[in-house]
Amino acid sequence: ISVFNAIKAVTLGAAYNMHEEHRLGTLKVGKKADYVILKENPFTIDPMKIKDIKILGTVFEGKSFPLNKLN
C-alpha cells in the first residue's frame, strides 16, 4: 500500500466508515481538524522510517499541544 493510501485509509476512510465524512477526514472549511505536526514529511522519506518520525505537536479541538508540554 502506498503512503498516500495508508494515510487516506486512517483519515478519510475512517471518517467514511463512521458515516462522518461530512465533518471529519479531510482538511476543509467547516470540518473538524485534529492533526499532528511531524518533524519529517512521510511522503518524502523511506516508508520504512515513517514509524520513527518525531511528533512536534498536536492540534486537538482547536487547542495546540506542543510535544514539550505533553512530557
mmCIF file of the N, C-alpha and C atoms, coordinates in Angstrom:
data_MODEL
# 
_entry.id   MODEL 
# 
loop_
_atom_site.group_PDB 
_atom_site.id 
_atom_site.type_symbol 
_atom_site.label_atom_id 
_atom_site.label_alt_id 
_atom_site.label_comp_id 
_atom_site.label_asym_id 
_atom_site.label_entity_id 
_atom_site.label_seq_id 
_atom_site.pdbx_PDB_ins_code 
_atom_site.Cartn_x 
_atom_site.Cartn_y 
_atom_site.Cartn_z 
_atom_site.occupancy 
_atom_site.B_iso_or_equiv 
_atom_site.pdbx_formal_charge 
_atom_site.auth_seq_id 
_atom_site.auth_comp_id 
_atom_site.auth_asym_id 
_atom_site.auth_atom_id 
_atom_site.pdbx_PDB_model_num 
ATOM 1   N N  . ILE A 1 1  ? 0.862   -1.178 0.000  1.00 0.00 ? 1  ILE A N  1 
ATOM 2   C CA . ILE A 1 1  ? 0.000   0.000  0.000  1.00 0.00 ? 1  ILE A CA 1 
ATOM 3   C C  . ILE A 1 1  ? 0.903   1.234  0.000  1.00 0.00 ? 1  ILE A C  1 
ATOM 4   N N  . SER A 1 2  ? 0.522   2.234  -0.743 1.00 0.00 ? 2  SER A N  1 
ATOM 5   C CA . SER A 1 2  ? 1.316   3.467  -0.808 1.00 0.00 ? 2  SER A CA 1 
ATOM 6   C C  . SER A 1 2  ? 1.120   4.289  0.470  1.00 0.00 ? 2  SER A C  1 
ATOM 7   N N  . VAL A 1 3  ? 2.056   5.194  0.709  1.00 0.00 ? 3  VAL A N  1 
ATOM 8   C CA . VAL A 1 3  ? 1.936   6.086  1.868  1.00 0.00 ? 3  VAL A CA 1 
ATOM 9   C C  . VAL A 1 3  ? 0.650   6.903  1.743  1.00 0.00 ? 3  VAL A C  1 
ATOM 10  N N  . PHE A 1 4  ? 0.373   7.410  0.559  1.00 0.00 ? 4  PHE A N  1 
ATOM 11  C CA . PHE A 1 4  ? -0.846  8.194  0.335  1.00 0.00 ? 4  PHE A CA 1 
ATOM 12  C C  . PHE A 1 4  ? -2.091  7.390  0.713  1.00 0.00 ? 4  PHE A C  1 
ATOM 13  N N  . ASN A 1 5  ? -2.178  6.164  0.226  1.00 0.00 ? 5  ASN A N  1 
ATOM 14  C CA . ASN A 1 5  ? -3.358  5.337  0.510  1.00 0.00 ? 5  ASN A CA 1 
ATOM 15  C C  . ASN A 1 5  ? -3.446  4.943  1.975  1.00 0.00 ? 5  ASN A C  1 
ATOM 16  N N  . ALA A 1 6  ? -2.306  4.747  2.628  1.00 0.00 ? 6  ALA A N  1 
ATOM 17  C CA . ALA A 1 6  ? -2.321  4.419  4.056  1.00 0.00 ? 6  ALA A CA 1 
ATOM 18  C C  . ALA A 1 6  ? -2.857  5.594  4.872  1.00 0.00 ? 6  ALA A C  1 
ATOM 19  N N  . ILE A 1 7  ? -2.394  6.804  4.565  1.00 0.00 ? 7  ILE A N  1 
ATOM 20  C CA . ILE A 1 7  ? -2.872  7.988  5.286  1.00 0.00 ? 7  ILE A CA 1 
ATOM 21  C C  . ILE A 1 7  ? -4.344  8.246  4.977  1.00 0.00 ? 7  ILE A C  1 
ATOM 22  N N  . LYS A 1 8  ? -4.716  8.066  3.735  1.00 0.00 ? 8  LYS A N  1 
ATOM 23  C CA . LYS A 1 8  ? -6.124  8.233  3.355  1.00 0.00 ? 8  LYS A CA 1 
ATOM 24  C C  . LYS A 1 8  ? -7.016  7.232  4.096  1.00 0.00 ? 8  LYS A C  1 
ATOM 25  N N  . ALA A 1 9  ? -6.533  6.016  4.288  1.00 0.00 ? 9  ALA A N  1 
ATOM 26  C CA . ALA A 1 9  ? -7.317  4.986  4.969  1.00 0.00 ? 9  ALA A CA 1 
ATOM 27  C C  . ALA A 1 9  ? -7.604  5.351  6.419  1.00 0.00 ? 9  ALA A C  1 
ATOM 28  N N  . VAL A 1 10 ? -6.620  5.963  7.089  1.00 0.00 ? 10 VAL A N  1 
ATOM 29  C CA . VAL A 1 10 ? -6.821  6.280  8.512  1.00 0.00 ? 10 VAL A CA 1 
ATOM 30  C C  . VAL A 1 10 ? -7.414  7.674  8.731  1.00 0.00 ? 10 VAL A C  1 
ATOM 31  N N  . THR A 1 11 ? -7.659  8.411  7.661  1.00 0.00 ? 11 THR A N  1 
ATOM 32  C CA . THR A 1 11 ? -8.287  9.731  7.784  1.00 0.00 ? 11 THR A CA 1 
ATOM 33  C C  . THR A 1 11 ? -9.666  9.694  7.119  1.00 0.00 ? 11 THR A C  1 
ATOM 34  N N  . LEU A 1 12 ? -9.708  9.892  5.835  1.00 0.00 ? 12 LEU A N  1 
ATOM 35  C CA . LEU A 1 12 ? -10.983 9.903  5.115  1.00 0.00 ? 12 LEU A CA 1 
ATOM 36  C C  . LEU A 1 12 ? -11.676 8.546  5.167  1.00 0.00 ? 12 LEU A C  1 
ATOM 37  N N  . GLY A 1 13 ? -10.905 7.471  5.066  1.00 0.00 ? 13 GLY A N  1 
ATOM 38  C CA . GLY A 1 13 ? -11.502 6.133  5.119  1.00 0.00 ? 13 GLY A CA 1 
ATOM 39  C C  . GLY A 1 13 ? -12.174 5.855  6.451  1.00 0.00 ? 13 GLY A C  1 
ATOM 40  N N  . ALA A 1 14 ? -11.510 6.245  7.530  1.00 0.00 ? 14 ALA A N  1 
ATOM 41  C CA . ALA A 1 14 ? -12.095 6.045  8.862  1.00 0.00 ? 14 ALA A CA 1 
ATOM 42  C C  . ALA A 1 14 ? -13.354 6.887  9.023  1.00 0.00 ? 14 ALA A C  1 
ATOM 43  N N  . ALA A 1 15 ? -13.309 8.129  8.568  1.00 0.00 ? 15 ALA A N  1 
ATOM 44  C CA . ALA A 1 15 ? -14.490 9.008  8.656  1.00 0.00 ? 15 ALA A CA 1 
ATOM 45  C C  . ALA A 1 15 ? -15.652 8.418  7.854  1.00 0.00 ? 15 ALA A C  1 
ATOM 46  N N  . TYR A 1 16 ? -15.356 7.918  6.671  1.00 0.00 ? 16 TYR A N  1 
ATOM 47  C CA . TYR A 1 16 ? -16.385 7.307  5.828  1.00 0.00 ? 16 TYR A CA 1 
ATOM 48  C C  . TYR A 1 16 ? -17.011 6.098  6.524  1.00 0.00 ? 16 TYR A C  1 
ATOM 49  N N  . ASN A 1 17 ? -16.177 5.248  7.119  1.00 0.00 ? 17 ASN A N  1 
ATOM 50  C CA . ASN A 1 17 ? -16.689 4.056  7.799  1.00 0.00 ? 17 ASN A CA 1 
ATOM 51  C C  . ASN A 1 17 ? -17.586 4.403  8.981  1.00 0.00 ? 17 ASN A C  1 
ATOM 52  N N  . MET A 1 18 ? -17.369 5.574  9.589  1.00 0.00 ? 18 MET A N  1 
ATOM 53  C CA . MET A 1 18 ? -18.201 6.019  10.718 1.00 0.00 ? 18 MET A CA 1 
ATOM 54  C C  . MET A 1 18 ? -19.374 6.897  10.248 1.00 0.00 ? 18 MET A C  1 
ATOM 55  N N  . HIS A 1 19 ? -19.510 7.049  8.918  1.00 0.00 ? 19 HIS A N  1 
ATOM 56  C CA . HIS A 1 19 ? -20.542 7.918  8.329  1.00 0.00 ? 19 HIS A CA 1 
ATOM 57  C C  . HIS A 1 19 ? -20.391 9.358  8.820  1.00 0.00 ? 19 HIS A C  1 
ATOM 58  N N  . GLU A 1 20 ? -19.139 9.813  8.977  1.00 0.00 ? 20 GLU A N  1 
ATOM 59  C CA . GLU A 1 20 ? -18.844 11.162 9.457  1.00 0.00 ? 20 GLU A CA 1 
ATOM 60  C C  . GLU A 1 20 ? -18.025 11.957 8.451  1.00 0.00 ? 20 GLU A C  1 
ATOM 61  N N  . GLU A 1 21 ? -17.958 11.501 7.204  1.00 0.00 ? 21 GLU A N  1 
ATOM 62  C CA . GLU A 1 21 ? -17.124 12.169 6.209  1.00 0.00 ? 21 GLU A CA 1 
ATOM 63  C C  . GLU A 1 21 ? -17.571 13.607 5.924  1.00 0.00 ? 21 GLU A C  1 
ATOM 64  N N  . HIS A 1 22 ? -18.793 13.957 6.287  1.00 0.00 ? 22 HIS A N  1 
ATOM 65  C CA . HIS A 1 22 ? -19.265 15.328 6.107  1.00 0.00 ? 22 HIS A CA 1 
ATOM 66  C C  . HIS A 1 22 ? -18.619 16.286 7.113  1.00 0.00 ? 22 HIS A C  1 
ATOM 67  N N  . ARG A 1 23 ? -18.027 15.747 8.220  1.00 0.00 ? 23 ARG A N  1 
ATOM 68  C CA . ARG A 1 23 ? -17.410 16.624 9.211  1.00 0.00 ? 23 ARG A CA 1 
ATOM 69  C C  . ARG A 1 23 ? -16.009 16.210 9.643  1.00 0.00 ? 23 ARG A C  1 
ATOM 70  N N  . LEU A 1 24 ? -15.521 15.057 9.155  1.00 0.00 ? 24 LEU A N  1 
ATOM 71  C CA . LEU A 1 24 ? -14.195 14.547 9.522  1.00 0.00 ? 24 LEU A CA 1 
ATOM 72  C C  . LEU A 1 24 ? -13.469 14.014 8.289  1.00 0.00 ? 24 LEU A C  1 
ATOM 73  N N  . GLY A 1 25 ? -12.163 13.772 8.424  1.00 0.00 ? 25 GLY A N  1 
ATOM 74  C CA . GLY A 1 25 ? -11.430 13.018 7.421  1.00 0.00 ? 25 GLY A CA 1 
ATOM 75  C C  . GLY A 1 25 ? -10.595 13.810 6.436  1.00 0.00 ? 25 GLY A C  1 
ATOM 76  N N  . THR A 1 26 ? -10.938 15.069 6.200  1.00 0.00 ? 26 THR A N  1 
ATOM 77  C CA . THR A 1 26 ? -10.155 15.914 5.298  1.00 0.00 ? 26 THR A CA 1 
ATOM 78  C C  . THR A 1 26 ? -10.079 17.321 5.892  1.00 0.00 ? 26 THR A C  1 
ATOM 79  N N  . LEU A 1 27 ? -9.075  18.066 5.444  1.00 0.00 ? 27 LEU A N  1 
ATOM 80  C CA . LEU A 1 27 ? -8.953  19.462 5.877  1.00 0.00 ? 27 LEU A CA 1 
ATOM 81  C C  . LEU A 1 27 ? -9.776  20.327 4.936  1.00 0.00 ? 27 LEU A C  1 
ATOM 82  N N  . LYS A 1 28 ? -10.867 20.849 5.448  1.00 0.00 ? 28 LYS A N  1 
ATOM 83  C CA . LYS A 1 28 ? -11.779 21.652 4.647  1.00 0.00 ? 28 LYS A CA 1 
ATOM 84  C C  . LYS A 1 28 ? -12.529 22.590 5.590  1.00 0.00 ? 28 LYS A C  1 
ATOM 85  N N  . VAL A 1 29 ? -12.821 23.785 5.129  1.00 0.00 ? 29 VAL A N  1 
ATOM 86  C CA . VAL A 1 29 ? -13.558 24.752 5.938  1.00 0.00 ? 29 VAL A CA 1 
ATOM 87  C C  . VAL A 1 29 ? -14.847 24.115 6.437  1.00 0.00 ? 29 VAL A C  1 
ATOM 88  N N  . GLY A 1 30 ? -15.087 24.236 7.737  1.00 0.00 ? 30 GLY A N  1 
ATOM 89  C CA . GLY A 1 30 ? -16.294 23.703 8.343  1.00 0.00 ? 30 GLY A CA 1 
ATOM 90  C C  . GLY A 1 30 ? -16.150 22.305 8.928  1.00 0.00 ? 30 GLY A C  1 
ATOM 91  N N  . LYS A 1 31 ? -15.029 21.648 8.636  1.00 0.00 ? 31 LYS A N  1 
ATOM 92  C CA . LYS A 1 31 ? -14.805 20.314 9.190  1.00 0.00 ? 31 LYS A CA 1 
ATOM 93  C C  . LYS A 1 31 ? -13.912 20.404 10.423 1.00 0.00 ? 31 LYS A C  1 
ATOM 94  N N  . LYS A 1 32 ? -14.054 19.421 11.290 1.00 0.00 ? 32 LYS A N  1 
ATOM 95  C CA . LYS A 1 32 ? -13.205 19.315 12.471 1.00 0.00 ? 32 LYS A CA 1 
ATOM 96  C C  . LYS A 1 32 ? -11.798 18.952 12.009 1.00 0.00 ? 32 LYS A C  1 
ATOM 97  N N  . ALA A 1 33 ? -10.792 19.632 12.542 1.00 0.00 ? 33 ALA A N  1 
ATOM 98  C CA . ALA A 1 33 ? -9.421  19.418 12.068 1.00 0.00 ? 33 ALA A CA 1 
ATOM 99  C C  . ALA A 1 33 ? -8.473  19.137 13.227 1.00 0.00 ? 33 ALA A C  1 
ATOM 100 N N  . ASP A 1 34 ? -8.444  17.912 13.704 1.00 0.00 ? 34 ASP A N  1 
ATOM 101 C CA . ASP A 1 34 ? -7.440  17.476 14.670 1.00 0.00 ? 34 ASP A CA 1 
ATOM 102 C C  . ASP A 1 34 ? -6.287  16.899 13.845 1.00 0.00 ? 34 ASP A C  1 
ATOM 103 N N  . TYR A 1 35 ? -5.065  17.285 14.179 1.00 0.00 ? 35 TYR A N  1 
ATOM 104 C CA . TYR A 1 35 ? -3.926  16.806 13.398 1.00 0.00 ? 35 TYR A CA 1 
ATOM 105 C C  . TYR A 1 35 ? -2.640  16.882 14.205 1.00 0.00 ? 35 TYR A C  1 
ATOM 106 N N  . VAL A 1 36 ? -1.598  16.233 13.679 1.00 0.00 ? 36 VAL A N  1 
ATOM 107 C CA . VAL A 1 36 ? -0.278  16.269 14.295 1.00 0.00 ? 36 VAL A CA 1 
ATOM 108 C C  . VAL A 1 36 ? 0.673   17.053 13.405 1.00 0.00 ? 36 VAL A C  1 
ATOM 109 N N  . ILE A 1 37 ? 1.694   17.623 14.019 1.00 0.00 ? 37 ILE A N  1 
ATOM 110 C CA . ILE A 1 37 ? 2.754   18.318 13.300 1.00 0.00 ? 37 ILE A CA 1 
ATOM 111 C C  . ILE A 1 37 ? 3.981   17.411 13.386 1.00 0.00 ? 37 ILE A C  1 
ATOM 112 N N  . LEU A 1 38 ? 4.450   16.963 12.236 1.00 0.00 ? 38 LEU A N  1 
ATOM 113 C CA . LEU A 1 38 ? 5.541   15.999 12.173 1.00 0.00 ? 38 LEU A CA 1 
ATOM 114 C C  . LEU A 1 38 ? 6.861   16.679 11.829 1.00 0.00 ? 38 LEU A C  1 
ATOM 115 N N  . LYS A 1 39 ? 7.956   16.106 12.307 1.00 0.00 ? 39 LYS A N  1 
ATOM 116 C CA . LYS A 1 39 ? 9.281   16.649 12.030 1.00 0.00 ? 39 LYS A CA 1 
ATOM 117 C C  . LYS A 1 39 ? 9.695   16.392 10.584 1.00 0.00 ? 39 LYS A C  1 
ATOM 118 N N  . GLU A 1 40 ? 9.205   15.298 9.994  1.00 0.00 ? 40 GLU A N  1 
ATOM 119 C CA . GLU A 1 40 ? 9.548   14.953 8.615  1.00 0.00 ? 40 GLU A CA 1 
ATOM 120 C C  . GLU A 1 40 ? 8.287   14.680 7.812  1.00 0.00 ? 40 GLU A C  1 
ATOM 121 N N  . ASN A 1 41 ? 8.413   14.777 6.519  1.00 0.00 ? 41 ASN A N  1 
ATOM 122 C CA . ASN A 1 41 ? 7.302   14.544 5.609  1.00 0.00 ? 41 ASN A CA 1 
ATOM 123 C C  . ASN A 1 41 ? 7.206   13.050 5.291  1.00 0.00 ? 41 ASN A C  1 
ATOM 124 N N  . PRO A 1 42 ? 6.136   12.379 5.684  1.00 0.00 ? 42 PRO A N  1 
ATOM 125 C CA . PRO A 1 42 ? 6.022   10.940 5.430  1.00 0.00 ? 42 PRO A CA 1 
ATOM 126 C C  . PRO A 1 42 ? 5.984   10.577 3.947  1.00 0.00 ? 42 PRO A C  1 
ATOM 127 N N  . PHE A 1 43 ? 5.705   11.557 3.079  1.00 0.00 ? 43 PHE A N  1 
ATOM 128 C CA . PHE A 1 43 ? 5.652   11.296 1.645  1.00 0.00 ? 43 PHE A CA 1 
ATOM 129 C C  . PHE A 1 43 ? 7.032   11.329 0.991  1.00 0.00 ? 43 PHE A C  1 
ATOM 130 N N  . THR A 1 44 ? 8.039   11.887 1.691  1.00 0.00 ? 44 THR A N  1 
ATOM 131 C CA . THR A 1 44 ? 9.347   12.049 1.046  1.00 0.00 ? 44 THR A CA 1 
ATOM 132 C C  . THR A 1 44 ? 10.451  11.212 1.678  1.00 0.00 ? 44 THR A C  1 
ATOM 133 N N  . ILE A 1 45 ? 10.183  10.538 2.785  1.00 0.00 ? 45 ILE A N  1 
ATOM 134 C CA . ILE A 1 45 ? 11.221  9.712  3.406  1.00 0.00 ? 45 ILE A CA 1 
ATOM 135 C C  . ILE A 1 45 ? 10.985  8.247  3.075  1.00 0.00 ? 45 ILE A C  1 
ATOM 136 N N  . ASP A 1 46 ? 11.954  7.418  3.389  1.00 0.00 ? 46 ASP A N  1 
ATOM 137 C CA . ASP A 1 46 ? 11.833  5.972  3.201  1.00 0.00 ? 46 ASP A CA 1 
ATOM 138 C C  . ASP A 1 46 ? 10.618  5.486  3.990  1.00 0.00 ? 46 ASP A C  1 
ATOM 139 N N  . PRO A 1 47 ? 9.678   4.818  3.349  1.00 0.00 ? 47 PRO A N  1 
ATOM 140 C CA . PRO A 1 47 ? 8.473   4.356  4.053  1.00 0.00 ? 47 PRO A CA 1 
ATOM 141 C C  . PRO A 1 47 ? 8.773   3.508  5.292  1.00 0.00 ? 47 PRO A C  1 
ATOM 142 N N  . MET A 1 48 ? 9.882   2.820  5.318  1.00 0.00 ? 48 MET A N  1 
ATOM 143 C CA . MET A 1 48 ? 10.242  2.004  6.476  1.00 0.00 ? 48 MET A CA 1 
ATOM 144 C C  . MET A 1 48 ? 10.640  2.864  7.681  1.00 0.00 ? 48 MET A C  1 
ATOM 145 N N  . LYS A 1 49 ? 10.858  4.165  7.458  1.00 0.00 ? 49 LYS A N  1 
ATOM 146 C CA . LYS A 1 49 ? 11.262  5.065  8.548  1.00 0.00 ? 49 LYS A CA 1 
ATOM 147 C C  . LYS A 1 49 ? 10.102  5.923  9.062  1.00 0.00 ? 49 LYS A C  1 
ATOM 148 N N  . ILE A 1 50 ? 8.932   5.767  8.487  1.00 0.00 ? 50 ILE A N  1 
ATOM 149 C CA . ILE A 1 50 ? 7.773   6.559  8.917  1.00 0.00 ? 50 ILE A CA 1 
ATOM 150 C C  . ILE A 1 50 ? 7.504   6.355  10.405 1.00 0.00 ? 50 ILE A C  1 
ATOM 151 N N  . LYS A 1 51 ? 7.659   5.159  10.883 1.00 0.00 ? 51 LYS A N  1 
ATOM 152 C CA . LYS A 1 51 ? 7.402   4.864  12.299 1.00 0.00 ? 51 LYS A CA 1 
ATOM 153 C C  . LYS A 1 51 ? 8.333   5.633  13.233 1.00 0.00 ? 51 LYS A C  1 
ATOM 154 N N  . ASP A 1 52 ? 9.443   6.135  12.711 1.00 0.00 ? 52 ASP A N  1 
ATOM 155 C CA . ASP A 1 52 ? 10.428  6.856  13.525 1.00 0.00 ? 52 ASP A CA 1 
ATOM 156 C C  . ASP A 1 52 ? 10.262  8.375  13.485 1.00 0.00 ? 52 ASP A C  1 
ATOM 157 N N  . ILE A 1 53 ? 9.298   8.875  12.720 1.00 0.00 ? 53 ILE A N  1 
ATOM 158 C CA . ILE A 1 53 ? 9.100   10.321 12.618 1.00 0.00 ? 53 ILE A CA 1 
ATOM 159 C C  . ILE A 1 53 ? 8.703   10.875 13.986 1.00 0.00 ? 53 ILE A C  1 
ATOM 160 N N  . LYS A 1 54 ? 9.360   11.935 14.387 1.00 0.00 ? 54 LYS A N  1 
ATOM 161 C CA . LYS A 1 54 ? 9.058   12.592 15.660 1.00 0.00 ? 54 LYS A CA 1 
ATOM 162 C C  . LYS A 1 54 ? 7.834   13.488 15.505 1.00 0.00 ? 54 LYS A C  1 
ATOM 163 N N  . ILE A 1 55 ? 6.979   13.473 16.508 1.00 0.00 ? 55 ILE A N  1 
ATOM 164 C CA . ILE A 1 55 ? 5.805   14.345 16.542 1.00 0.00 ? 55 ILE A CA 1 
ATOM 165 C C  . ILE A 1 55 ? 6.196   15.620 17.279 1.00 0.00 ? 55 ILE A C  1 
ATOM 166 N N  . LEU A 1 56 ? 6.068   16.763 16.619 1.00 0.00 ? 56 LEU A N  1 
ATOM 167 C CA . LEU A 1 56 ? 6.426   18.050 17.212 1.00 0.00 ? 56 LEU A CA 1 
ATOM 168 C C  . LEU A 1 56 ? 5.294   18.652 18.020 1.00 0.00 ? 56 LEU A C  1 
ATOM 169 N N  . GLY A 1 57 ? 4.075   18.331 17.647 1.00 0.00 ? 57 GLY A N  1 
ATOM 170 C CA . GLY A 1 57 ? 2.926   18.868 18.353 1.00 0.00 ? 57 GLY A CA 1 
ATOM 171 C C  . GLY A 1 57 ? 1.634   18.298 17.814 1.00 0.00 ? 57 GLY A C  1 
ATOM 172 N N  . THR A 1 58 ? 0.556   18.645 18.497 1.00 0.00 ? 58 THR A N  1 
ATOM 173 C CA . THR A 1 58 ? -0.769  18.165 18.133 1.00 0.00 ? 58 THR A CA 1 
ATOM 174 C C  . THR A 1 58 ? -1.756  19.320 18.228 1.00 0.00 ? 58 THR A C  1 
ATOM 175 N N  . VAL A 1 59 ? -2.708  19.356 17.336 1.00 0.00 ? 59 VAL A N  1 
ATOM 176 C CA . VAL A 1 59 ? -3.831  20.293 17.436 1.00 0.00 ? 59 VAL A CA 1 
ATOM 177 C C  . VAL A 1 59 ? -5.073  19.434 17.617 1.00 0.00 ? 59 VAL A C  1 
ATOM 178 N N  . PHE A 1 60 ? -5.752  19.639 18.742 1.00 0.00 ? 60 PHE A N  1 
ATOM 179 C CA . PHE A 1 60 ? -6.920  18.837 19.083 1.00 0.00 ? 60 PHE A CA 1 
ATOM 180 C C  . PHE A 1 60 ? -8.017  19.759 19.583 1.00 0.00 ? 60 PHE A C  1 
ATOM 181 N N  . GLU A 1 61 ? -9.171  19.693 18.922 1.00 0.00 ? 61 GLU A N  1 
ATOM 182 C CA . GLU A 1 61 ? -10.325 20.528 19.261 1.00 0.00 ? 61 GLU A CA 1 
ATOM 183 C C  . GLU A 1 61 ? -9.947  22.001 19.362 1.00 0.00 ? 61 GLU A C  1 
ATOM 184 N N  . GLY A 1 62 ? -9.109  22.444 18.401 1.00 0.00 ? 62 GLY A N  1 
ATOM 185 C CA . GLY A 1 62 ? -8.743  23.850 18.318 1.00 0.00 ? 62 GLY A CA 1 
ATOM 186 C C  . GLY A 1 62 ? -7.644  24.293 19.266 1.00 0.00 ? 62 GLY A C  1 
ATOM 187 N N  . LYS A 1 63 ? -7.145  23.375 20.084 1.00 0.00 ? 63 LYS A N  1 
ATOM 188 C CA . LYS A 1 63 ? -6.087  23.715 21.036 1.00 0.00 ? 63 LYS A CA 1 
ATOM 189 C C  . LYS A 1 63 ? -4.784  23.080 20.584 1.00 0.00 ? 63 LYS A C  1 
ATOM 190 N N  . SER A 1 64 ? -3.702  23.864 20.674 1.00 0.00 ? 64 SER A N  1 
ATOM 191 C CA . SER A 1 64 ? -2.389  23.408 20.280 1.00 0.00 ? 64 SER A CA 1 
ATOM 192 C C  . SER A 1 64 ? -1.650  22.821 21.475 1.00 0.00 ? 64 SER A C  1 
ATOM 193 N N  . PHE A 1 65 ? -1.029  21.663 21.272 1.00 0.00 ? 65 PHE A N  1 
ATOM 194 C CA . PHE A 1 65 ? -0.270  20.986 22.301 1.00 0.00 ? 65 PHE A CA 1 
ATOM 195 C C  . PHE A 1 65 ? 1.116   20.673 21.793 1.00 0.00 ? 65 PHE A C  1 
ATOM 196 N N  . PRO A 1 66 ? 2.084   21.574 22.042 1.00 0.00 ? 66 PRO A N  1 
ATOM 197 C CA . PRO A 1 66 ? 3.459   21.249 21.640 1.00 0.00 ? 66 PRO A CA 1 
ATOM 198 C C  . PRO A 1 66 ? 3.940   20.021 22.401 1.00 0.00 ? 66 PRO A C  1 
ATOM 199 N N  . LEU A 1 67 ? 4.785   19.243 21.778 1.00 0.00 ? 67 LEU A N  1 
ATOM 200 C CA . LEU A 1 67 ? 5.256   17.997 22.377 1.00 0.00 ? 67 LEU A CA 1 
ATOM 201 C C  . LEU A 1 67 ? 5.883   18.236 23.741 1.00 0.00 ? 67 LEU A C  1 
ATOM 202 N N  . ASN A 1 68 ? 6.642   19.323 23.910 1.00 0.00 ? 68 ASN A N  1 
ATOM 203 C CA . ASN A 1 68 ? 7.314   19.537 25.201 1.00 0.00 ? 68 ASN A CA 1 
ATOM 204 C C  . ASN A 1 68 ? 6.325   19.779 26.337 1.00 0.00 ? 68 ASN A C  1 
ATOM 205 N N  . LYS A 1 69 ? 5.099   20.141 26.042 1.00 0.00 ? 69 LYS A N  1 
ATOM 206 C CA . LYS A 1 69 ? 4.084   20.309 27.093 1.00 0.00 ? 69 LYS A CA 1 
ATOM 207 C C  . LYS A 1 69 ? 3.405   18.991 27.432 1.00 0.00 ? 69 LYS A C  1 
ATOM 208 N N  . LEU A 1 70 ? 3.571   17.981 26.578 1.00 0.00 ? 70 LEU A N  1 
ATOM 209 C CA . LEU A 1 70 ? 2.957   16.678 26.825 1.00 0.00 ? 70 LEU A CA 1 
ATOM 210 C C  . LEU A 1 70 ? 3.845   15.786 27.693 1.00 0.00 ? 70 LEU A C  1 
ATOM 211 N N  . ASN A 1 71 ? 5.121   16.076 27.741 1.00 0.00 ? 71 ASN A N  1 
ATOM 212 C CA . ASN A 1 71 ? 6.068   15.250 28.513 1.00 0.00 ? 71 ASN A CA 1 
ATOM 213 C C  . ASN A 1 71 ? 6.091   15.645 29.968 1.00 0.00 ? 71 ASN A C  1 
# 
